[in-house]
């Protein structure tokens, strides 16, 4: 093989140079050049590099190349790329049986085992698992019904699988598709690269279908798993941006739940049913006041659910009096944590002891229905032993730091240059109290037990009594639930509220397993498409995990991907006695853990059995 230089002149008279990979063939008594492959301009390669490149492609094609060939790295990369293009151009497919079709009883070849090479090993297990979940959700059929072209639909499926299996930027996703994953081969039937720009545009087109696609997935999951959605959970989270985002509308400074007060935020509101499936999502500015978002959500939810009025479970931050009144007017029951601890309440059944239960970690929890004067809603007193221990430890921690600050202030009175002026001492004391409000919120706290002695407007001594938490122990670990549900016992109300962990698990999966944070996009439209893609990938992930949990498999998604990635697609090439190159593509057999996941999800274990190609001499 050799590289031939071709020169052509454009319409503007400018000379253009490009190169072809050729071979010499004899026809009768004459020698001809056979064009094998167009190589482009090969910019940056000199004459010697081009010779090396031709020799390296030939050695790879004939199987005579060394694994540790002494060629420049740039030449080696091009050689491997052109070798694969050459293989794809001239291979002839002999058979392509899929799963379920019987393989021929025998396919005998006389081969040289010294020519066996494994050219590509690509991850396939997690991708194949997700594609079967996507097929079960009917996403491809829905997108086709919306008028999207077949290639765009296939790209969207590949992008969706990529976000679930390898959540990264579009640029890294394109690299992963090209070098590590079999996702494009499983979707397009042949491996093909997708550029990051193509992935950007595909994500934008998916976002254009946001509302309709969300309704489709909501209805489809209800149908698949026979769900009624009598209870839904509403909450907001936010994720932060890397970069200035100075011209953004949705990126705003606010209270970050990741403690990133230095970064701009974007908020995501989700309505999730008891099984963890998203029923509604909306993107808001990072500084949105959370209670204001509920009205829009209920309006959209009422459109989707029709006559069904699900009970809305929410956290204290959203449960304002205005929102609770609005829910009643709309016909929705609700259950929430009270925004403040009740002070004036009494047990519904006088003289009865609280009901005692244990959580899944065997921690004791006390429940008792109580009533608040002037309110028709039902309240429930809850005291958790573990929560009490945690609050006690936190208070002790802040008390210790508070006393250390007081001790430092007291010592400063007696050292040179220290704060002695009475007004300055009181100012510092006020700032210390401001920094540690937790140490001063109870009646028996330090608040009224600190004395500053002075002489001639100079502080001479600061004294305080050690805080004893005996009076606060009864309130530690205590909180209250409020609900408009009637005639439910303590255990029923607790069970409804306890499933609020599903929405917390949703946010955890989105942010951690599916890398919703941080956001690097600079355009608001791309940010919205990025978040929407994460929500869609979560629906695929939750479909799989829900099926696995029903079969008592409780792996988190990261662990599922790790297990499934042990299944690969391997490309093997070897020479037969006719000097033809035989290429075999085969999916590795799933191990016991992978098989258990496939069986629990009731999915096929292999995308195909064997693909065989033959390259001519």
Secondary structure as the mmCIF struct_conf table of DSSP 4:
data_model
#
loop_
_struct_conf.conf_type_id
_struct_conf.id
_struct_conf.beg_label_comp_id
_struct_conf.beg_label_asym_id
_struct_conf.beg_label_seq_id
_struct_conf.end_label_comp_id
_struct_conf.end_label_asym_id
_struct_conf.end_label_seq_id
STRN STRN1 UNK A 2 UNK A 9
TURN_TY1_P TURN_TY1_P1 UNK A 11 UNK A 12
BEND BEND1 UNK A 13 UNK A 13
STRN STRN2 UNK A 15 UNK A 27
TURN_TY1_P TURN_TY1_P2 UNK A 28 UNK A 29
STRN STRN3 UNK A 30 UNK A 40
TURN_TY1_P TURN_TY1_P3 UNK A 41 UNK A 41
TURN_TY1_P TURN_TY1_P4 UNK A 43 UNK A 44
HELX_RH_AL_P HELX_RH_AL_P1 UNK A 47 UNK A 62
TURN_TY1_P TURN_TY1_P5 UNK A 63 UNK A 63
TURN_TY1_P TURN_TY1_P6 UNK A 67 UNK A 68
BEND BEND2 UNK A 71 UNK A 71
HELX_RH_AL_P HELX_RH_AL_P2 UNK A 73 UNK A 90
STRN STRN4 UNK A 91 UNK A 98
TURN_TY1_P TURN_TY1_P7 UNK A 99 UNK A 100
BEND BEND3 UNK A 101 UNK A 101
HELX_LH_PP_P HELX_LH_PP_P1 UNK A 102 UNK A 104
BEND BEND4 UNK A 105 UNK A 105
STRN STRN5 UNK A 111 UNK A 123
HELX_RH_AL_P HELX_RH_AL_P3 UNK A 125 UNK A 137
TURN_TY1_P TURN_TY1_P8 UNK A 138 UNK A 138
HELX_RH_AL_P HELX_RH_AL_P4 UNK A 139 UNK A 145
TURN_TY1_P TURN_TY1_P9 UNK A 146 UNK A 147
HELX_RH_AL_P HELX_RH_AL_P5 UNK A 150 UNK A 165
BEND BEND5 UNK A 166 UNK A 166
HELX_RH_AL_P HELX_RH_AL_P6 UNK A 170 UNK A 179
TURN_TY1_P TURN_TY1_P10 UNK A 180 UNK A 180
STRN STRN6 UNK A 181 UNK A 181
HELX_RH_AL_P HELX_RH_AL_P7 UNK A 183 UNK A 188
BEND BEND6 UNK A 189 UNK A 190
HELX_RH_AL_P HELX_RH_AL_P8 UNK A 196 UNK A 208
TURN_TY1_P TURN_TY1_P11 UNK A 209 UNK A 209
HELX_RH_AL_P HELX_RH_AL_P9 UNK A 210 UNK A 225
TURN_TY1_P TURN_TY1_P12 UNK A 226 UNK A 226
STRN STRN7 UNK A 231 UNK A 240
STRN STRN8 UNK A 241 UNK A 241
BEND BEND7 UNK A 242 UNK A 243
TURN_TY1_P TURN_TY1_P13 UNK A 246 UNK A 247
BEND BEND8 UNK A 249 UNK A 250
STRN STRN9 UNK A 252 UNK A 252
TURN_TY1_P TURN_TY1_P14 UNK A 257 UNK A 258
BEND BEND9 UNK A 259 UNK A 259
TURN_TY1_P TURN_TY1_P15 UNK A 261 UNK A 262
BEND BEND10 UNK A 263 UNK A 263
STRN STRN10 UNK A 265 UNK A 273
TURN_TY1_P TURN_TY1_P16 UNK A 274 UNK A 275
BEND BEND11 UNK A 276 UNK A 276
STRN STRN11 UNK A 278 UNK A 285
TURN_TY1_P TURN_TY1_P17 UNK A 286 UNK A 287
HELX_RH_3T_P HELX_RH_3T_P1 UNK A 290 UNK A 293
HELX_RH_AL_P HELX_RH_AL_P10 UNK A 294 UNK A 305
TURN_TY1_P TURN_TY1_P18 UNK A 306 UNK A 307
HELX_LH_PP_P HELX_LH_PP_P2 UNK A 310 UNK A 310
STRN STRN12 UNK A 311 UNK A 314
TURN_TY1_P TURN_TY1_P19 UNK A 316 UNK A 318
HELX_RH_AL_P HELX_RH_AL_P11 UNK A 321 UNK A 330
TURN_TY1_P TURN_TY1_P20 UNK A 331 UNK A 331
STRN STRN13 UNK A 334 UNK A 337
BEND BEND12 UNK A 339 UNK A 340
BEND BEND13 UNK A 343 UNK A 344
STRN STRN14 UNK A 345 UNK A 347
BEND BEND14 UNK A 348 UNK A 349
TURN_TY1_P TURN_TY1_P21 UNK A 350 UNK A 351
HELX_LH_PP_P HELX_LH_PP_P3 UNK A 352 UNK A 354
STRN STRN15 UNK A 355 UNK A 358
TURN_TY1_P TURN_TY1_P22 UNK A 360 UNK A 361
STRN STRN16 UNK A 364 UNK A 372
TURN_TY1_P TURN_TY1_P23 UNK A 373 UNK A 374
BEND BEND15 UNK A 377 UNK A 377
STRN STRN17 UNK A 378 UNK A 384
HELX_RH_AL_P HELX_RH_AL_P12 UNK A 385 UNK A 412
TURN_TY1_P TURN_TY1_P24 UNK A 413 UNK A 414
BEND BEND16 UNK A 415 UNK A 415
TURN_TY1_P TURN_TY1_P25 UNK A 416 UNK A 417
STRN STRN18 UNK A 421 UNK A 421
HELX_RH_AL_P HELX_RH_AL_P13 UNK A 422 UNK A 435
TURN_TY1_P TURN_TY1_P26 UNK A 436 UNK A 436
HELX_RH_3T_P HELX_RH_3T_P2 UNK A 437 UNK A 440
BEND BEND17 UNK A 441 UNK A 442
TURN_TY1_P TURN_TY1_P27 UNK A 443 UNK A 444
BEND BEND18 UNK A 445 UNK A 445
HELX_RH_3T_P HELX_RH_3T_P3 UNK A 446 UNK A 448
STRN STRN19 UNK A 450 UNK A 455
TURN_TY1_P TURN_TY1_P28 UNK A 456 UNK A 457
STRN STRN20 UNK A 458 UNK A 464
HELX_LH_PP_P HELX_LH_PP_P4 UNK A 465 UNK A 467
TURN_TY1_P TURN_TY1_P29 UNK A 470 UNK A 477
STRN STRN21 UNK A 478 UNK A 483
BEND BEND19 UNK A 487 UNK A 487
HELX_RH_AL_P HELX_RH_AL_P14 UNK A 490 UNK A 498
TURN_TY1_P TURN_TY1_P30 UNK A 499 UNK A 500
HELX_RH_AL_P HELX_RH_AL_P15 UNK A 501 UNK A 508
HELX_RH_PI_P HELX_RH_PI_P1 UNK A 509 UNK A 513
TURN_TY1_P TURN_TY1_P31 UNK A 514 UNK A 514
BEND BEND20 UNK A 518 UNK A 518
STRN STRN22 UNK A 519 UNK A 519
BEND BEND21 UNK A 523 UNK A 523
HELX_RH_AL_P HELX_RH_AL_P16 UNK A 524 UNK A 550
TURN_TY1_P TURN_TY1_P32 UNK A 551 UNK A 552
HELX_RH_AL_P HELX_RH_AL_P17 UNK A 557 UNK A 564
TURN_TY1_P TURN_TY1_P33 UNK A 565 UNK A 566
STRN STRN23 UNK A 568 UNK A 576
TURN_TY1_P TURN_TY1_P34 UNK A 577 UNK A 578
BEND BEND22 UNK A 579 UNK A 579
HELX_LH_PP_P HELX_LH_PP_P5 UNK A 580 UNK A 580
STRN STRN24 UNK A 581 UNK A 587
HELX_LH_PP_P HELX_LH_PP_P6 UNK A 588 UNK A 590
HELX_RH_AL_P HELX_RH_AL_P18 UNK A 592 UNK A 601
TURN_TY1_P TURN_TY1_P35 UNK A 602 UNK A 602
BEND BEND23 UNK A 605 UNK A 605
BEND BEND24 UNK A 607 UNK A 607
STRN STRN25 UNK A 608 UNK A 615
#
